[in-house]
Structures are given as structure tokens and as C-alpha cells.
Amino acid sequence: MAGQVGRPEKNTVEYFSHFVIESKVVKILEHRFGDKGYAGYYRLKELIAGTKMHRPAFNSIHDKYWTLEKTRLTEDEFVEMVELLIEMGEIDRELWEEEKVIWMEDFIQTMKPVYYNRGKPLPTKDGIITTSNNSISTSRNQQEGSIGTKGREETTNHTPLIDLKSFSAEYSTLDVPLSYEKYKSNCEERNKSLSNSGFNLWCKTDMNKGWNQKTASEVDKSNEFVTLYCPSGHMEKQADKNKIWGCFCDECEKPMIEKYEMMHNKAAVKQGKSGDK
């Protein structure tokens, strides 16, 4: 059919791991804000995961209302929490002070497997991504609603997405996502276009030089499987231990979780019910 549009690019994440053991950061926030510190921290992560490019802003009035609604904090509490997180190295100081944009580099890096499974690189601090129509787009340009002549020239200098899955299969002992990030950075510094042939040569060089190699344990575990469970109890599946992020329930399409997460969820539900009595 004429004018048919393909599936839109997805630059949000619906799920991230929530570890049972609390970090020093969470403990400090709990000490300062009580339970609101614990809840506000993870609600902030939910906001980041669900925001395009993972760059929630806190400058316009509707951005503020939305952020405060999501975190359930007052404006003073939220700003103080952000400043604490900046001091602890959790939030990028530059983006917050210059643009009132929240960027959590370490948290974004945990999403790398999701984007790897999609065959896409992670969004960057500056909001740059490679899209399927072979263009470079930035959140800043999208907010402004237009791209200048220089921007249009830049969109023509980049090639289609590189299939990291096929490279991982060919170079099984190589940390392909890591090599790709270094290759991409090198191309950006030299103002060169990305290409499959160029990245293939890069991978061969890494292999010959022994760079970016997986550890022996990572290679040995490449064929290990783990049992995953539907959080709603529909089913369980066997999945590659290194690719659990790509396993979803066939009935409810929710991300499958490991046994310890299932047990944690059941305990939380049980504790909630006992607290209601």
C-alpha cells in the first residue's frame, strides 16, 4: 500500500533489573528522605527508561509536573535528590546545570544488552542515535523541530545499521559491542562513515591484536541456559544465559524473569497483603 510507514524507531526500555541488595546510593537517599528516597530513586530510573533517548528534562512546566508526578516528590525534594546524585556520580553534572536534563550514564549502560538485541547502539549523552533510515538524529534537533544545512549534510554521511548479531556469531570470542563502540567513536573523531566492511576490518584487527576479547568464563558460558519465568505465572522457558533480556512470555508478552526475581516479587506481594490486615 502506498505511503505505508514501517515500525517506528524505539528508543525507550520497558524493563530493567532491580537488584535485591541495596547500594550505598540508595541507603544515603533513604537516610535523607526516608522511604520517599528509596521509591523516588527507582521511579526516577523508570522515568529515564521510559523517556525517549533516556534524557528526561526538568525545565518546562509540563516536564516538571510530569517528573514530580512520576517520582512522587516535591520540587525541592527532587532537586535536592538530583544534587545528591550528582555529588555521588550518578547523574551527569554538565547536562543538569546547562540544560536541566537528567543523564545517568551507568544506568544507561545497563541497557546495552537491550539495544544490542535490537541491533542498535545506545543513545549517547548528547542524544545521538543511528536510525533505520540511515540518518543521524538528535533530541535537541527534534525539540527544535528543524535541522540546519549542516545537519542535513551529516545525515548523508552515515551508512545502514551494522548487524552486531552476525558479527558476534562470526567473532565468538570478541566483545563485539565493545569493539563497535570504539569503532564508532573512531569514525566520529575522523569524520568517517560507518560501514560493514570497515567494522569487519576493525574486528579482524582486534582479533589479530588480541584486543577486546571475552574472558574464558564468558566464552565457556556462551552455551549455558537458564530457566526464566513469566512474572504473571503463565509459563517458563529455557533461554541463553547471555540473552535473557530478549525472552518474553508468549501469552502476556512481559519480559521473563529469573527465579530469584520471581521469589522476590512473591515475597513483596505477601508482605503487602500482611501489611493490609
ABEGO torsion letter per residue (X at the ends): XBGBBBBBBBABBABBBBBABBBAAAAAAAAAAEAAAAAAAAAAAAAAAABBGGBBBAABAAAAAAAAAAAGBBAAAAAAAAAAAAAAGABBAAAAAAAGBBBBAAAAAAAAAAAAAAGBBBBBAAGBBBBAAGBBBBAAAAAAGBBBAAAAAAAAABBBBBBAAAAAAABAABBAAAAAAAAAAAAAAAGBBBBAAAAAAAAAAAAAAGBGBBBAAAAAAAABBBBBBBAAGABBBBBBAAAAAABBBAAAGBBBBBAAAAAAAAAAAAAAAAAAX
